[in-house]
Amino acid sequence: MTIKEIKGLLQSVYTINEIQQLSIYNDQRKSVQQAIKSRVKQLEQQQRLLEEYETMSQFENNILKNGENALICGIDEVGRGPLAGPVVACAVILNEDHAYTGLNDSKKLSHVKRQHLERQLTETLRDYAYGYASVEEIDSMNIYEATKVAMKRAIDSLKIQPTHLLIDAMELDVEIEQQSLIKGDSRSVSIAAASVLAKEHRDRYMRDLGERYPEYGFERNAGYGTKQHLEAIRQQGVLAHHRKSFEPIRSLYKNI
């Protein structure tokens, strides 16, 4: 067999045990052994991702064991730390046969991977919705309370009413059974899905804002206090999109 044929054969095999049963497994040609090693490594990575996904599904599985008709909603937010822009929450209800391999906390994923997952999720989720809390609301009620408002708005915008909530490090004043998970975006697939969608959604919002105010670099910093952003604030001034209760804007704003 040619190397091209061997690589094609290896891609049609889905377990390491099957590879070991192939006649080419003992082929001593260096290029063949490299192809086998590459495919084995690929399968090992896929297996790790499957195991991680199963671990991250434990909270959802435990709820489903106690209620077959449970509708689980994962909730997460993005944008608590930036100096500009809203805080954005997302509420997600996964489809029954969900298998978004590689899904994790959005902060642990590359932009390319998040975009790929976002397309998968928005095309197949049972339901999802976003909720915003504006800069004005953040300044008037503080970021913690504003985050709760954004999360509630996301839940209220769902077309389907969930029976259980899995929330990343928050407790909400709602009459739905809920569980708050510290670092939930890396422990629950439902919360991780909400994390990815919220991140991509807010990043697009900030990129659009960056086109309107190019000096501030919002398309790159997403509103965080980078050197360019802080310098732009000092030179160009504070925008309506800035959080006046956040330092150093708070001190600067007082002097305007």
C-alpha positions in Angstrom: 0.0 0.0 0.0 1.1 3.5 -0.7 1.5 6.0 2.2 -1.6 7.9 0.9 -3.6 4.7 0.9 -2.4 3.8 4.4 -3.4 7.3 5.8 -6.8 6.9 4.2 -7.2 3.5 5.9 -6.1 4.8 9.3 -8.7 7.6 9.1 -11.4 4.9 8.7 -10.3 3.2 11.9 -11.7 4.6 15.2 -10.0 2.6 18.0 -6.4 2.0 18.9 -7.1 -1.7 19.2 -8.3 -1.8 15.6 -5.1 -0.1 14.5 -3.1 -2.7 16.3 -4.9 -5.5 14.4 -4.1 -4.0 11.0 -1.3 -5.7 8.9 0.4 -2.4 8.4 0.9 -2.0 12.1 4.2 -3.9 11.8 5.2 -2.1 8.6 8.7 -0.8 9.5 8.7 2.0 6.9 9.4 5.2 8.8 6.6 7.1 7.1 4.1 4.4 7.9 5.1 4.4 11.6 4.7 8.2 11.7 1.3 7.9 10.2 0.2 5.3 12.8 1.7 7.3 15.6 -0.2 10.4 14.4 -3.5 8.6 14.2 -3.1 7.0 17.6 -2.3 10.4 19.1 -5.5 11.8 17.4 -7.6 9.0 18.8 -6.2 9.4 22.3 -7.0 13.1 22.2 -10.6 12.3 21.0 -10.9 9.8 23.9 -9.7 12.4 26.4 -12.3 14.9 25.1 -15.1 12.3 25.3 -14.1 11.5 28.9 -14.0 15.2 29.8 -17.4 15.7 28.3 -18.8 12.8 30.3 -17.4 14.3 33.5 -18.8 17.7 32.6 -22.3 16.1 32.1 -22.5 14.7 35.6 -24.7 17.5 37.1 -27.1 17.3 34.2 -27.2 13.5 34.4 -27.9 13.6 38.2 -30.8 15.9 37.6 -32.2 13.7 34.8 -31.9 10.6 37.0 -34.3 12.2 39.5 -36.7 13.5 36.8 -37.0 12.2 33.3 -38.9 15.3 32.1 -36.4 17.8 33.6 -35.5 20.7 31.4 -32.1 21.9 32.5 -30.9 25.4 31.7 -27.3 26.4 32.0 -26.6 30.1 32.7 -23.4 32.1 32.5 -22.3 35.7 31.9 -19.5 37.6 30.2 -18.3 41.1 30.9 -18.1 41.6 34.6 -14.6 43.0 34.6 -14.3 45.4 31.6 -14.4 49.2 31.9 -16.8 49.5 29.0 -19.8 47.8 27.5 -22.7 45.8 29.0 -22.6 42.5 30.9 -24.1 39.8 28.8 -25.7 36.6 30.1 -26.8 33.6 28.1 -29.3 30.9 29.1 -29.1 27.5 27.3 -31.2 24.4 27.1 -29.3 21.6 25.5 -30.8 19.1 23.0 -31.4 15.6 24.4 -28.6 13.9 22.5 -26.1 16.6 22.9 -22.4 15.8 22.2 -20.4 19.0 21.7 -17.0 17.4 22.1 -14.4 19.9 23.2 -16.9 22.2 24.9 -15.4 23.9 27.9 -15.1 27.3 29.7 -14.9 29.9 26.9 -11.8 31.4 28.4 -10.0 28.1 27.8 -10.9 27.9 24.1 -9.4 29.7 21.1 -11.5 32.2 19.1 -11.6 29.7 16.2 -12.9 26.9 18.5 -15.5 29.1 20.1 -16.8 30.2 16.7 -17.0 26.5 15.6 -18.9 25.6 18.8 -21.2 28.6 18.5 -22.3 27.5 15.1 -22.9 24.0 16.4 -24.8 25.2 19.4 -27.0 27.8 17.7 -28.0 25.3 15.0 -28.9 22.4 17.4 -29.8 23.8 20.9 -33.3 23.2 22.1 -33.5 26.8 23.2 -31.2 29.7 24.1 -31.5 33.4 24.8 -29.4 36.4 25.9 -29.9 39.0 28.6 -28.2 42.4 28.9 -27.5 44.7 31.8 -26.5 48.2 30.5 -23.7 50.4 31.6 -26.2 52.6 33.4 -27.6 49.7 35.3 -24.1 48.5 36.2 -23.3 52.0 37.6 -26.5 52.4 39.5 -26.8 48.9 41.1 -23.2 47.5 41.0 -21.9 44.8 38.7 -22.9 41.9 40.9 -26.6 42.9 41.0 -26.5 43.9 37.3 -25.2 40.4 36.5 -28.2 38.9 38.2 -30.5 41.1 36.2 -28.9 40.0 32.9 -29.2 36.4 33.9 -32.9 36.8 34.8 -33.5 38.5 31.5 -31.9 35.7 29.6 -34.1 33.1 31.4 -37.2 35.2 30.8 -36.4 35.4 27.1 -36.4 31.6 26.6 -39.2 30.2 24.6 -39.2 27.1 26.8 -39.6 27.3 30.6 -36.8 25.3 32.3 -37.4 23.2 35.4 -33.8 23.3 36.7 -31.1 26.0 36.6 -27.4 25.3 36.6 -25.7 28.7 37.3 -22.1 29.8 37.3 -21.3 31.0 40.8 -24.6 32.9 41.3 -27.9 32.4 43.1 -31.0 34.0 41.5 -34.2 35.1 43.1 -36.4 33.0 40.9 -39.0 30.3 41.6 -37.1 27.6 39.7 -35.0 24.9 41.3 -31.4 25.9 40.9 -27.8 24.9 41.7 -24.9 27.4 41.8 -21.6 25.9 40.7 -18.2 27.6 41.4 -16.3 27.5 38.2 -19.4 26.0 36.6 -18.3 26.9 33.1 -15.6 24.2 33.4 -17.7 21.7 35.3 -21.1 21.7 33.5 -21.7 21.3 29.8 -24.8 23.4 30.0 -23.0 26.3 31.7 -20.0 25.9 29.3 -22.4 26.2 26.3 -23.8 29.4 27.8 -20.3 30.7 28.4 -19.3 30.2 24.8 -22.4 31.8 23.4 -22.3 34.8 25.8 -18.6 35.3 25.0 -19.0 35.3 21.2 -22.2 37.5 21.5 -20.5 40.1 23.6 -17.3 40.1 21.6 -19.4 40.9 18.4 -21.1 43.8 20.3 -17.7 45.2 21.3 -16.3 44.8 17.8 -19.2 46.8 16.4 -18.4 49.4 19.1 -14.8 49.4 18.0 -15.8 50.4 14.5 -17.6 53.4 15.9 -14.8 54.4 18.2 -11.5 53.0 16.7 -9.2 54.9 19.1 -10.3 52.7 22.0 -9.5 49.4 20.5 -12.7 47.7 21.7 -12.5 45.1 18.9 -9.3 43.8 20.5 -9.7 44.5 24.2 -13.5 43.9 24.6 -13.6 46.8 26.9 -10.9 45.7 29.3 -8.3 48.2 30.6 -5.5 47.7 28.2 -2.7 50.2 27.7 -4.3 51.5 24.5 -7.7 51.7 26.0 -6.5 53.7 29.1 -4.5 56.0 26.9 -7.5 56.6 24.7 -9.6 57.5 27.7 -7.0 60.0 28.8 -6.7 61.6 25.4 -10.2 61.2 23.9 -12.2 61.2 27.1 -14.9 59.0 28.7 -17.7 57.6 26.4 -21.3 56.9 27.3 -20.3 53.2 26.9 -17.9 53.5 29.8 -18.7 52.3 33.3 -18.5 55.5 35.5 -18.4 53.5 38.7 -15.2 51.6 37.7 -11.7 52.9 38.4 -9.8 54.7 36.9 -12.8 56.1 35.0 -14.6 57.0 38.3 -11.8 59.3 39.3 -11.4 60.7 35.7 -15.2 61.2 35.3 -15.4 63.3 38.5 -12.9 65.8 37.0 -14.9 66.2 33.7 
